[in-house]
Amino acid sequence: MEKAFKLDFENDKAGSLYVNPEHTVQVMDGADFPEMFGPLASSMGKALDELRTRTDVKWTYISPAGDFQADGVRTRKYILGGEELILNAKGESVISYADYAVAMVDEALNGNHIQQRISVVAE
């Protein structure tokens, strides 16, 4: 069953995340996804597909929330997800650039998701 969601897109980066457990429908397939971000979201998805074929490098692909806020507050509190769009307890898919950076550094230091795509949303 597909998740119902409504997002205000500030970028395309969440576009390749899935909205169903079968991984057949992506955020960018939704009627609310801005057409202008379609080509970039598609390209980012293709880049991820290319990474998945690589065994000669260690990589982790981190997709931000649907609402990626440049001026958002750094809380250092975030939730990690996987291939699917995740929402926080408030039903939001939002993260500040600052908290995204914290999550990225934490992942780089800990290396818990090598050869995987993860997603991140503010707590």
N, C-alpha and C positions, 0 to 999 in steps of 0.2 A: 504494500500500500504506500502511495506517495505521501510525503510530508507536505502539509500546506504551509506555505511561507510567503512572506511579502518582505522585500528588502529594498532599501534605498541604496543603489549601487554607487559607490564613489570610485570604483575601479572595476577591472575585469578579473582580478586575480582569483576570486572564488568561483569564477565561471565554469571551471572544469570539475568542480566538486559534484558529487552525485546527490540526488535528492530521494533516491529510493534504495532499499537494501539490495536489489538485484543489479544495481549499477548499470542501468540502461537509460536513465534520464539524468542529464546534467543541469546545473543551475542555468547555464547559458541557453538551454532549450526552453526555459520558461517565458511566458508572454510578457512578464515584467522586466526581463533582461534587456537593457538598452542595446539597440541594434548597432550603435557606434562602437560598442565594446566587443561585438561578436568576433571580428577577425583576430583581435589580440587574444581573446579568451581561447579561440580555436588554436592559435599558434602556441600558446602556453601549454595547452593540452598535448599538442604534438611534441613539444619539447620534453614534457614529462614522459610520453611514450618512448621517445628516444633514450632518455635516461634509464628507463626500465630495461633496456637491452644491454646496458653497460655493466660489465663485471670487472673492468680494469680500474675503476675509481670507486671510492666510497662516496655516496651522495645521500642527501635527505632533501626532499622537496617539501617546502612548508607553504601551505595555502592559507592566506589570512581569511578573516571573516568577510561577509558580504559588504559590511560598512567598515571600511578601513580609514580611520580618522587620523589625519596628519597632525591635528592640534589636540588630540585626545590626551587625557591625563595618564601618567605612568602609575599603575597600581601594583605592578609585579604579581598580579593575580590573574591567571588565565587557565583555560581548560583545553587540553589537547584532544583532538579527534583523529579520525582516519580519513578515509576516502569520501565520506559523506559530509554534507553541510551540517554543522552542529549549531545548536542554539544554547544560550545560557539559561539560567533559572528564570530570567525575566522574559524569555522567548525571543531574545535578540541575537542577531549574528553581527557582532560589533567588536572591534579591537582597535586600540590606538597604535600608531606607529611605534611608540615607545614600548608598549607591552609586547608587540610583535617582535621587536628587537630583543627584549629580555628572553622571550621564548626561543628565539633563534640562537642566542648565545648559550642558553641553558642546554639546548639540543647539541650544539657544537661541543660543549664541554663534556656532556654526559654520553652522547652517541647512542641513545636508546632506540633510534629508528633508522638505522643504516639500511640503504636500499629500499626505502619506503617513502610514501607521501603521507604527511600528516597535515592536519588543519588546526587552527588555533582561534579561540574566541575569548573575549574578556569574561571573567568570572561573574 
